[in-house]
Amino acid sequence: MSAKTSVWLAIFCALGCLIHDADLRNIQQKASQCGYQSCHPTKPNMLNVHLVAHTHDDVGWLKTVDQYYYGSETRIQKAGVQYIIDSVVEALLRDPEKRFIYVESAFFFKWWKEQTAKVQDAVMMLVEQGRLEFIGGAWSMNDEATTHYQSVIDQFSWGLRLLNDTFGECGRPRVGWQIDPFGHSREMASMFAQMGFDGMFFGRLDYQDKDERLMTKNAEMIWHGSANLGEEADLFSGALYNNYQAPDGFCFDILCSDAPIIDGKHSPDNNVKERIDTFLDFAKTQSQYYRTNNIIITMGGDFTYQAAQVYYKNLDKLIR
């Protein structure tokens, strides 16, 4: 790509592993820098590609909540949320440059209650440094079509209260993350705005609506959530380009069959040039449908990161 369309990769993800007490004390000496001040700096004259490492963990779908959490009934679906959070926390602690976002409070607090004080302190540090960030933060990612607003408010109140009681201000989600509900309501945008969220991203929308928004560069907008409340219910909202999946061919998870990045100099299977060229083409294409020089590329999917180091190792190679 030419200098004009050069890509600068900024990564919003995190890894975690258990570290020695001395290492933990050294890292904890850093001042709390959660929220926007923990973000990587962007570059004004480049295309900033934000790789968002995430997992989408249904609080009950093909399996029950406990079956999903503990990873049983693998013949139905290979999904174990306890392994996801274990693996991500371990990976985050191993590399301070990485980030991760997590959404479903139901699973997180089920995991949190099982942890030792030492592990909880380490996770607290990750949250305070903005490397493990809670997005959405409700008990689950609610549907928007058949749910009553009172139930939505209740389950947000419960999830957000637990986050606040556990992590304080650094546990407060600032962005809504409605990536899997099949359709979206104006009332949901209004509630996010009234709860103090700064924005919301969603994944699923009608294909004709999505095509129109991409062609007219209106996939990101200010959603006027209420005719009565005015600006109080206005919310920055964005439709994600690739639903919430990684680009085709770049799902590096153990659940996927995409090829890893093979960078051995003398390997006959070295695929670095092909992989990087394909990724840059994807980023350049996506950028043509958005107004600014900042685009999100989601790197994750349903119950991904059960072995986080596999995904992160390939993301490191991609960036490098």
N, C-alpha and C positions, 0 to 999 in steps of 0.2 A: 504494500500500500504506500501511497505517496506520503510525504511529510504532512500534507494538508489533512489527510485522513488517518494519521497515525493513531494507534490505540494505546491508551494508558489504562492498565488494569488495576483497579482498586478493589480489594477483597473485603467483604463484610462477614467473615466467617471465623469459626473458632474450633480449636482442638483441646483435648484434655487428657491428662494422665496423672497418676499419683506422683508427687514429687517429694523430695526430702524436706524435713522440717526447716533446715537452714535456707533452702531455696525458697520455700514458701514465705518465710519471714522477710527475705530480701525483696520479694515481689510485693508483699503487703505494705512495704514502706512507701510505695508509690501513692500519691494522692488519688482520691476517688475521682474518676473522670468518666463516669457513665454518661449516657445521653449523647447529644450531638457532638460534644467536645471529644468524644472517643473515636469519631469517624476519621478515616484516612483522608488526608488532604487531596483535593482534586486539582486538575490542571486546566486553566481557562481556555487554552488554545488547542486542546486535544479532545478526542472522544473518550470520555471516562466510562469504562465498562465495570459496573459493580456486580461482582459475582456473589450471590446471596446463597450461602449454604443453609439448607433447611430440610426438615422432614415434615411430612403431613401424616399425622397419626390419628386416625378416626377413633373417637371414643365410642366404639361399638359400630360394627358394620357387618362384615361377613362372619366375624367372631364376636364373642362377648368381650367386655372391657378387660376382665381378668385373663382371658385367653390371649388377647392382644398384648397385655402387659407382660405376662410371663413367657409368652412365645409358644404356647401349646397349640395343639391342633394344626400342625404344620401342613397337613394334607389339604387343609382349606386355604391357608395363606401362610407364607413364611414371614412372620412378623412378631418381633418381641421388643416392646418399647423399653423395658428395663435395660436391654443390651444397647439400645440406641443412646440413652442418656449416659450410661456407664462409659461407652466408647467415646462419645463427644467430649465429656468432661475430661477424660484422660488425654485426649488429643489436644484440647485447648490448653491444658496446663503444660503440655510439652512444648508448645510454640506460642509465644506471646503475640505473634503477628496475626494469628487466626481469629476468626469470629464465627458465631453461630447464632441463629435465631430459633426460639422455641415458642410454641403457641398454646398447647393444650394443658391448662392447669390441672386437670383431673389426673393425667398421667404423671406430670412432674411432681405433684405433692404426694402421690402414692410412692414414687421413688424416693423423695426427700425424706419421708418418715423412716425409711429403711437404712439411712446412711449414718455413719459414725460422726461424732462431732468434728473430727479432723477433716473428713470429706466435706461436711457442711461448711466449714470455715473456708476451704478451698473454693467451693462454689460461690460463696459469698464474695470472695475476692474477685472472681471472674465477673460477677454481676456488677460490682462496684467499678471495675475497670472497663465496663461496656463491651466485654468480649463475649459474654453470654447475655443475650438481650431477649427479653420477653416481648412478643408481638401479639396483639389481640388480647390474650391474657384471661379470657373467660374460661369457664369450666370446660367448654367444648366450642367448636366452630359451628355455630348454630345455623340451621336453615333459615331462609328469609321469606319463604312463601307461606308456610303453614303454621308458623310459630306466632304466638300472641306476644305483643310487645312486653307485657308484664313478665313473661317467662324469660325473655331475652335479657331484660334488665336484672332479674333475679340471678341468673347464672353468671352474668358479668359482675354483679356486685360480690358474689361469693369468690370468684376467681381473683378479682382485683383486690379484694380485702386480704386474702391469703398472701398475695404477692407483697402488698404494702406492709402487712404485719411481719413478714419474714425478711424482706430486703429493703424496706423503706422507699425513699424516692427513686433509688436506682432500679427498683423492681417494677416501676410504673411503665406500662406500655404506652408508647406515643403514636403507634401506627396500627390501624386495623388491618387484618390479614384474612380476608374472606375468599380464599382461593378455590374452595371446592363446592360451596353451595350452588345449586343449579338455578341461577337467576338471582337478581338482587333488587331490593326494595328501597324506595326513597326514605322510608321511615328508618331503615337501618343506618343510612348515612346521617340522618338527623340525630339519631341516638349517639352515634360515634362522636359527632360534633359536640353535643351537649355533655358528653362524658369527658370532654377535654382532649380528645385525640386530635393530632395534627393532620392526619391523612388516613387513607385506606387504599389498599390494593386488592384487586379481585382477579380471578382467573377465568371463570366461565361466563360467557355471554353469547347471545344469539349470533350465529356466524355472519348474518347479513349486517347486524349492528356493528360487529367487530370489523368487518371489511370496510364499512363506511367510515368508521372512526380512524382506522389506520390510513386510509387513502386521504383523509382530510386532516390528518395529524391532530385528531381530537380524542386520542386514547387516554390522555391525561387532561383533567378538567377540574373546575370547581363545581361540585355538586351542590345545588341549592336544595337542601333537604326538607325545607318547610316554607310554605307560602306565608305562614303566620309569624314565624320566629325570625325571619329575615337572615341577617348575617350570622346570627347566633347558631344557625343550623347549617352554615356553609362548610363544606369539607373538601379539601384537595383529594381527588380520587384518581386512580390509574388502573387501566386494564393491562394486565401483563401480556407480553407478546406471545409467549409459548405456553399458555395456560399456567402451569407452575412446574413444568418439567425442565430438565436440562435440554439443550439443543440436541437434535438427533445425532447419535453417534458419540455423545459426550457424557453419557451417564456412566460414571466410573464406579458405581455401587456394586456390591456383591450380588444384588438382585438383578443386575443388568448383564447383558451379553456384549456390550460395546467394547471395542478394543482399548486397552490401556495405551498411554503414551510410552512408546519404546524408544529410549534415548541413548542406548548403548552405541558408542561411536562405531564399533566394529560388528554390531549385530546386523545380520542380513534382514532382520525384520524392522530395522529402524524406520519409524514412521513420523518423525518429528515435523518435517517440512509439510507433509500432506495434512497432518492433524492441525498444525498451526494455521496453515493457509485456509483450511476449511472453517476453522473457528473465526478467523478474522473476516472472512466473507460473510459469515452469519451475523457477526456484530455490525458490520458495515450495512448489511441489508436491513437489520432491525432499526438501526439509527435513522434510516430514511423515513421512518413512519412516526418519529417522535420529534418534538419541537426543540428540545435542548440537547446539549452535548453530554448528558448523563443518561445512561440507560441501565436497566436492571436485567441481568441474566440469572435466572433461578437455577441453582445447582442442587437438585434434590428431587424428591417425589414421595410417593406413598411408602412410609416405613423404611426410608433409606437411612444410611449411616449406622447400621447395626455393627459394622466394622469400619468406623470413621476413618482410620488411618489409610484405608485403601482409596477412599474418595479424595482425601486431602493430599495424599502423596501425588496423585495425578493432577490435582489442581495446582500444586506447587510447580510441577513440571510445565503445566500449561502457562502459568505466569512467567516462569523463568525463560 
